[in-house]
Amino acid sequence: MTSETQNQSSITRTATRFCPRATTRLLSGWGAILMLLALTAATVVGSAQPLRQLPENPCYFEWRGRPLVLITSAEHYGAVLNLDFDFKRYLATLQRDGMNYTRLFSGSYVEPVGAFGITRNTLAPAPGRCLSPWKRSTEVGYAGGGNKFDLEHWDPAYLARLKEFLAEAGRCGIIVELDLFCATYSDQQWAVSPFNPTNNVNGITLTRWQSLNTLTNANVLPHQEKLARYLARELNALDNLFYEIQNEPWSDNHTMGDYINPYLVEKHSFPNAVEIATPGAIAWQARIASVLADEERSLPQQHLIAQNIANFRLSVRPEDLVPRAAVLNFHYAYPEAALWNAGLGKIIGCDETGFAGSADSTYRRQAWNFLFAGGGLFNNLDYSFSVGHEDGTDSQPSSPGGGSAELRRQLKVLSQFMNSFDLRTLEPDLTAAKKSPGAVVRVLSTPGKAYAAYIRGRGPVELALDLPKGRYRAEWIDVVNGRSLRTEAYSHAGGTIALLSPDFQDDIALRVSRVH
């Protein structure tokens, strides 16, 4: 057997152990190489290592020696770049409410007031209150207030605030996803972009914002590469951090990927169209990811890299992944986003949701469904956080989503439930639930040892579970408040067992544990 063949066999055996649904197509050619990159990142050892993929089950995270699912309802990414936002109060609120994750934009992108119909947008600072990685020049004229930027010099005040935020988040037990770049969306966003030639003193020649995050962006690319290297170098010691290359890359360079409902006459727009990034946009992301990885190669720590794939759902082709991509993020994700990509050996995340009204129940149900399909990360975009309301008490009169202290309490129930299982062996189980008249059931399991079920419908429901012979303890849990509704013990001869739920409205959870 040649060395190459031996390596291929080793990859196949390891991938099958980690993600048994991995396909033969994935484990050949470039797919095997990409899997090897992911598994190499997942098997770095040492207690000082930053957040990483869980070696035994890379669909989940490991942090400070502990397997982890990341669940939150968090602010709109402006906690550092908005100088008026009290991030210490914000992080303390997340910690108090049981959230363990937040998302953060680097400051290379900022929004104008009123963008996307958000009344009090943390990503749209008041005039003159935007903090960017770059120093201000002596020349007045930035569209967002104050002097223009000098892209050749870093702002020490920005770096100090960013590091303070990350350190405080670490003390609060909170993981931070740092987005390096973002799609531009429209002329309104371009008007306040630091890369817009009118907003800096560096002779930028780019005039078409749709080309900003591509390899044909005139003389902007060197500044983007420098930013990636700068942040990688300066933040290397932080263990509660991972990077996303670009937020929503399909929004300024897109092609059609799929439709949610192909029978709709008007099917070509949100929320029915699954738009994906163009090959040119993916090539630019790959370039930035390579620069980030290259900078970290000579540094003590290597952090996870995330790639934002699409809205809703998509079966991802390995050839469309950027180097070292370990986390594949979707927005407004359907459960299929996790199920369809289970064989890739990646963490599948829903790192933004909203645009579906303000009801807490909408996003609670989405979170349970997505994570029970095998997802490892969930973030609701929470508009109850704003300047002056960093404790999450703002009642937004106008915003494209929800968020509240009550929703965070409900997501804490989910977080505690998920993280109470042994994530090293937990994965979606499509065969355990044999029938559940009047309800839809999703199951995660460590077969023969532990089963987690999420049930949507109207109770009571008789759930038929296929369990091996043994003694079991079953506990029904209220997903709204976490209260134990009923606990029962069973001595089971093996095969299908019928478990009758308590009465409930909408949804309920079940934990079944083998008793030794």
Beta strands, then each sheet from edge to edge (+ up, - down):
strand 1: 52-53
strand 2: 61-63
strand 3: 66-68
strand 4: 70-74
strand 5: 101-105
strand 6: 134-140
strand 7: 147-154
strand 8: 175-182
strand 9: 241-247
strand 10: 254-259
strand 11: 273-277
strand 12: 305-311
strand 13: 325-331
strand 14: 347-352
strand 15: 377-381
strand 16: 427-428
strand 17: 433-435
strand 18: 439-446
strand 19: 450-458
strand 20: 462-467
strand 21: 470-477
strand 22: 484-492
strand 23: 495-500
strand 24: 505-515
sheet 1: 1+ 2- 3+
sheet 2: 4+ 15+ 14+ 13+ 12+ 9+ 8+ 5+
sheet 3: 6+ 7-
sheet 4: 10+ 11-
sheet 5: 16+ 18- 19+ 24- 21+ 22-
sheet 6: 17+ 20- 23+
end
